[in-house]
């Protein structure tokens, strides 16, 4: 995931209006990447 696309920037922009607990979570390695998009209707945000 060396280069983020325009669509990812759009996702970040949509979530920027919400509290930090609703921020998208991205993790990656050399063979895969994972993108977690919290449900904005869930009051708890991301539960870690």
N, C-alpha and C positions, 0 to 999 in steps of 0.2 A: 504494500500500500504506500508506494513512494509518492504518488501524486493524487491528491484529492480532486474529485470531479466537481462540476458545477452543482450537481444534484445534492451532494453532501453539504455544500455551502448553503443550499436552500433549506435543507433539514435543520442545520445549525441556526439559521436565521429564524425559522418557525419556533424553535424551542427557546430562543434567547429571551422571549417575553415572559418566561416562567422562572420560578425559583430554581436554584442550583440542583435541588434534589430531582428535578425533571430533565437534567442535562443528558443528552445521548452519551452512552458509554462505548468507547471503541478500544479493542485490544487486537493485537496482531502478532504474528510470528512470520518466519520465512515461508511457511506453507499455507497459512490461512489468515483470515481476519474475521472478527466478530463485531457486530454493531447491535447494540441494545437500545431500542427506542421506548422510553417509558410511556405508559398510558397516561395521557394528560387528564383524563377523567378520574383517575385513581388519586385520592387525596394524599396518600403516603409517599408518592414519588417512587424512587428506586429503593427497594429493600435489599440491603447487602448483608 
